[in-house]
Amino acid sequence: MKEENAASPAALRQRPLDWINIAFLTLTPLLAVGGTVWYALHYGVSMVELGLFLAMYLCTGLAVTGGYHRYYSHRTYDCSRALQLFYLVFGAAAAENSALKWASDHRDHHRFVDTDRDPYNILRGGLYAHVGWIFYKDERGKARYGNVPDLLKDPLVVWQDRHYLALLVLFGFALPAGVGALAGRPLGGLLWGGLLRCVLVQHMTFCINSLAHLYGRRTYSDTGTARDSWWLGLLTFGEGYHNFHHKFQADYRNGVRWYQFDLSKWWLQGMRLFGQAWRFKRVPEALILKARLEVQARSVERRLAQANAPERMWSLVLARVGAGRQRLEAAYAEYQLARLEHKRHKALGLDGRRHWRLAVKACRRDLIEARRRWKALLKAMNRIAYPSPQQAFSLMAALDIFRGRHF
């Protein structure tokens, strides 16, 4: 008999509800909002509460994004035992389950994304992907850990999994309450640094499961629902660049461009300076460029299909697109080679440094020009009109687009 997928609709109907999770995830937002408003009205809000909230928010948020996600789930870098302990202690304080269970679910998410075996499958709806999937009990037992054999061998991970609830209470709630008590405001510390912070960090993470699969651009892959969203990146320590992450999950970065807000990436770079993290995995820039160009080329093909373009136009446009891609990829390869040679000559004190410095400038100009032409081609394609009600298509009007000086 064929085994039913754990997340299929029929299987979900058979799985019992987890009333502890339902109560916690339903009541904590009400208590957090109501409690902090009541406290502010009666006792005000001091720098103690705000400082505890910010410190706990950063510690638990980075423990989830930099630790649970980029270290334990994807192994995108190596780090010291001290940093691992920080991740496990404050990851537990985030109240998002142990690193063992979190990483197991997340690895399944990547392996079975957008299918019934995806734990937080967005195709079952945004609310289900956001929080609904946690309302059901997981009855897989030890079978759920088949995808995390490396973590089962880690004594710190096993220790955290065994003492998860104690760590949650101690570091998630007792710690901020205790620090608040030192300033004479224990309840304020508990409400702001504990309860409100816990709810916001949880839903920050949940937004990646839901909103990052609903809104944004599919920049590097158009075969799944994961999307890149700059505004979600601001809210989630850089996790909003989700399309890049799904395409290149082995990269320690999510916001791959220097201007993209990725607090987790900058945190890890800071840890490298202090000798706490090393062996960062980075996808070669040539592969990233190739992925972007492939997605853009397919968008051109879809535009032609929607415009009901004749065969002659297909041949012309695809030839232009292919030539533009080749030129841009070649210009980028030459630029990278020139940079490497210049660095090598400079580091070794070899002759020819001036030659390679000039070569870098020339290759950069060629790369800029190749990018300009590629963008002009894409812009031209967006000007091709959709078919009229009579399915008419003006071939000569479209051909005029490609006679410009940009091409």
Protein Blocks (a to p, Z undefined) as FASTA:
>chain_A
ZZddfkbmklmmmpccdfklmmmmmmmmmmmmmmmmmmmmmnopafklmmmmmmmmmmmm
mmmmmmmmmmmmnopaccdfklmmmmmmmmmmnonopfklmmmmmmmmmmmgoiaklmbl
fknojklmmmmmmmpccfklmmlmmmmmmmmmpmklmmmmmmmmmmmmmmmmmmmmmmmm
mnopaklmmmmmmmmmmmmmmmmmmmmmmmmmmgccdfkbckbmbdcdfklmmmnoopmm
mmlmmmmmmbmbfblbfklccfklmmmmmmmmnopaghiacddfklmmmmmmmmmmmmmm
mmmmmnopafklmmmmmmmmmmmmmmmmmmmmmmmmmmmmmmmmmmnopghklmmmmmmm
mmmmmmmmmmmmmmmmmmmmmmpccddfkopacfklmmmmmmpmkZZ
